[in-house]
Amino acid sequence: MSVKLYISHYSTNQSAQVALAKQYIGIATNVAEGLDKDAYQKFLLTKEDEDNRKEISHYLEQYRYRINALYVYILMLDESDVSKVMASAFPPHLKDFPIGEPCTVPPAQVRRAKSGKSYFTDIIKDEMNGAYLSVGVPLYSDDGTILGVVGIDIDAKELEEVSQQVVVNNNVFVFIIDILFAMSLLIVVFLLNKWYKIRFKRDLDQTEKMYISELGKVMDTIKSSRHDMMNHLQVLGGLMDLQLHDKVNDYLKQLTKESKISEMSLRIKNPILMVLFQSKWELSQSKNIQMYFEADQYDYSRVDSMDLAKIYSNLLDNAIEATESYSGDLPQQIHVVCQRVGGKYIFAVENPAQLTAKEQKNLFQYGYTTKENKDALRGNGLMIIKRTVERYMGDIYFQYEKGKVNIRIII
């Protein structure tokens, strides 16, 4: 918006400059048409300060005084791109140019004059005359030959007055609207930034609570495992004391089987998933639900660890809850998939469930749950998953067939 305001101000000034230049080009054209060409051609033959030059200078002074210009002059053009002052009219406090004195008209404008075109310059800064704008039109003889250029120098102060008139008086409403829009835009950006920070903090707090909760469960599991290990060692010691070696062998096989099942989650290189899977496995075991993992040894670094935790925590909580309340003929088992296939991540959970057509339709709606929702804290898990997956431009596929729910996520 700052750039826009600057460009608007600059373009308005440029428009004022062009408008003023065109006005003075018209005046210069009138000067050229009313000039005594014969007198000027005689002066060109001698190039001396004689009656013809004085007559021409007097004619130019009449126009200069009338339009209040800085200089009104005639330039001679030759083979070079340097124009030379031949006759001029000027204010009393400034000095006249000597005959043939080079002037400050840029070469590009000189070339335009030679090709028979009018010109105007940008603001020219001169130590002696200050800042001014110069315009010029070709001066033709009666037979169509270019004799030179009629030029006018306008004081930059006049340009500033015109610009001020155009910018302030004619465009003040536009500039006020631009400034108000810029301020409104800044306020909106500020509010959006505040909203984003609040939402980010809320999501972070939610994730941290979930992570701390799961970590606490793991710590409880470790304590429980230590207690169980002491019990197992005591049982094994008792069996050895009784020399029941077959029983010891069977007992060790059973411990090995359970250990392999619990180690499935440890194959994940991502520490957040490792903690989460271990925690959910322990929770499902406590509810007599078997949880099987089909996982790769991969860190899944393309998805933020906290987002992985959000996805699987909600999927597995829903799966455990649905399986626990399931009363059908299917075994109470949860199948968890966490794999990389090509450049895609496949996250899936399958479990038995009993869902009506309405429940299947509204499962991903915000706040919807198949359980009681008295405190309005339930029913947001799948919506959180959906929002998280959308952030990664992923897809969610839901399938309910033969009493089994399968939710598959591809990122």
Helices and strands as residue ranges (DSSP letters): H 2-34, H 37-46, H 51-67, E 71-76, E 84-89, E 101-102, H 107-114, E 119-120, E 124-126, E 130-140, E 146-155, H 156-164, I 165-170, H 171-241, H 245-262, G 263-267, H 271-286, E 290-295, H 305-325, E 333-341, E 344-352, H 357-362, H 381-391, E 395-401, E 404-410
